[in-house]
Amino acid sequence: MTAKSGKWLRFRMASILVLFLVLYVALVSRAFQLQVVSGETLGKLADRQHKKSLTLYPERRFIFDRNGQKLAATVMADSVYVDPSSVEERRKVSSKLSSILGVKRQKVAGAVSSQGSFRWVARQISPVRAERIRTLKLKGVHLVQEPKRFYPHREMACHLLGFAGLDSTGLDGLESKYDEYLKAVPKKVVWGRDARGYKIYLNNDSGDIVDDKSCSLFLTIDSKIQYIVESQLRKAIEGTGAKGGTVIVMDPGTGEVLAMASEPRFNPNVFSIYPADARRNRAVIDSFDPGSVFKPFVAAAALEEGLVTETDMFDCENGSYRVGNRVIHDAQNEKFQKLNLQEILKYSSNIGSIKIAERLGREKLYRYITMFGFGSKTGVDLPGESRGILRNPKDWSDVDFATIAFGQGVSVTAIQLVAAMSAIANDGVLMKPHVVRCMVDKKGSVVKEFEPVAVRRVISPETSHRIASILTDVVEGEGGTGKNARIVNLSVAGKTGTSQKFDFDLGRYSAEKVEASFVGFFPAEDPQMVILVVLDEPETCRWGGAAAAPVFKKVSEQILRCSNKSMELREVAADEDNEGVRIIQASTATETIYHDTEVDESVIPDFEGMSMREVLRISQNRGMDVRIAGSGWAVSQNPIPGVRIEKNQPCYVLFDRGV
């Protein structure tokens, strides 16, 4: 080898080495850039290509009644979606899905033929349909479970509970009012594809650990009382031909709403099929002229101001009294002469109530009306509450002043009315009504408890007791308009009302359309419950004493027979399977306010509204052969109550939970 060729060889070797070093450095640099500098970004791009994720709507916590009865829950339901890029035989897939789901084929075909890797086809389908789709194993068609709101008692307390939409957002009622507390943390579903393109679920976790502050609600509502109220309201509407109605049961000492029902009702599980009118909570939204149930508040104001006494006599003008250019009459063509305060309320004289208001004057009457809570919201924890209509006294004409004295020309809500009567029953103190007792987190700890709130003192205890005594005579006294609300061996105080509805088409009050009402409390000397009944446009039994008072009586009797008034607040704990909360301990302070006083044990008792245990106890004590069916509370029986018990004659009792 010559010196020249050797030199050339060394040069080539050196060049190759340099080139190798350059390539090596470039390769290492590129690897460093890909793996370290751009690793995170490129990893995300790869995940986008090979992994997909879907954030599911959050679950919602439970809603319980005061005794732990589940009123609203969350169940997992299958939803169907497609990955259009993976679907084969699109026409076949569209046809099969359309047939199973009952969805128009064009809609399914649109989803299957769309761009991208995800399209919903149907949400929250039935288990039967889900299983049929799962069995087909159609490529590109997938099922994923998402939370669905479920109301196990269907229509029960529907207006209170409201409802939630597909996106787990509360849309009405308590579901809307407490939406931010009821919602849990959303979950994320992540999946990838295997070598054949089939979907593989990688995890069902939300990823980051998030502090879940969602809560379940415990209500003041007693499901048993709620069921009684709804059953009797429905029967009353059917019996009177009324357009609708409302019943509220309240504890006057705490403001707790024990039951609240309106008709018409709806099933919140399928709320969208009902008209808006059926979903409206009339108890807090609708306002109406109260009629004669307004008179006790006028009388209470006059007594409190010392402007009248029980012995004062008022000239009731023989049933006709001219005010300005209008002649006002007493109802049903009554022609009263002179009546005292007690008689004015007992016989419900319009003219007598006007004479009491005249002693008060406009300003004082207005002041007491507003102190009782009329003209402003009560603050009840439900959405959509109305203020009613109460004009400034400066805008009252002489006729306005007169008609307001007997409950016409002023509009109130049912919740205002029951709260105001509760003030009379509660030694003159107005309480803020509420329907939620406490909020409980998923660990079972009470996060917030809602204590009773006293709004203000309206009248003195002495005045409240005097009015309660007068209202007892309305029910118990001979000739009182509230006689149909009497309960054997229990004192009841109350007032009837019948008000004309304003006809906006005619621009005047209607002679045919009325609101029939009764509001009362028991026991009169130590009130435990206040109950308001309002029937909208009854076609028969149009007077409050004939239409609404019997409903009060039936509701009260069933409440008293089937349950004691229980003021329970139960401790709760999380289920081990994380499905919700369960009752583990109860601290009960039960206050018995009534005992069975039935003395004629030779006839079949009225079992309606009783629990199965109570029916069996009474039947055993009387030696009756009772055959039972169903579960819940007694809703019907054969033979009917009052029939003499025959030897070996069975009595069939049907029970139902109202679901």
Secondary structure, DSSP 8 states (H G I E B T S, - for coil): --HHHHHHHHHHHHHHHHHHHHHHHHHHHHHHIIIIISHHHHHHHHHHHHEEEEEE---B--EE-TTS-EEEEEEEEEEEEE-GGG--SHHHHHHHHHHHHT--HHHHHHHHTSSSS-EEEEEEE-HHHHHHHHHH--TTEEEEEEEEEE-TTTTTTHHHH-EE-TTS-EEEHHHHHTHHHHB---EEEEEEE-TTS-EEEEE---SS------EEEEES--HHHHHHHHHHHHHHHHHHT-SEEEEEEE-TTT-BEEEEEEES---GGGGGGS-HHHH--HHHH-EE--GGGGHHHHHHHHHHTTS--TT-EEE-GGGEEEETTEEEE-GGG----EEEHHHHHHHT-HHHHHHHHHHH-HHHHHHHHHHTTTTS----SSTT----B---GGG--HHHHHHHTTT-S-BEEHHHHHHHHHHHHTTTEEE--BSEEEEEETTS-EEEE----EEEE-S-HHHHHHHHHHHHHHHHSTT-TTGGG-BTTB--EEEEEEEEEEETTTTEEEEEEEEEEEEEEESTTS--EEEEEEEES-SSS-SHHHHTHHHHHHHHHHHHHH--EE--EEEEEE-TTSS-EEEEEEE--EE---------TTB----TT-BHHHHHHHHHHTT-EEEEEESSEEEEEES-TT-B--TT-EEEEEEE---
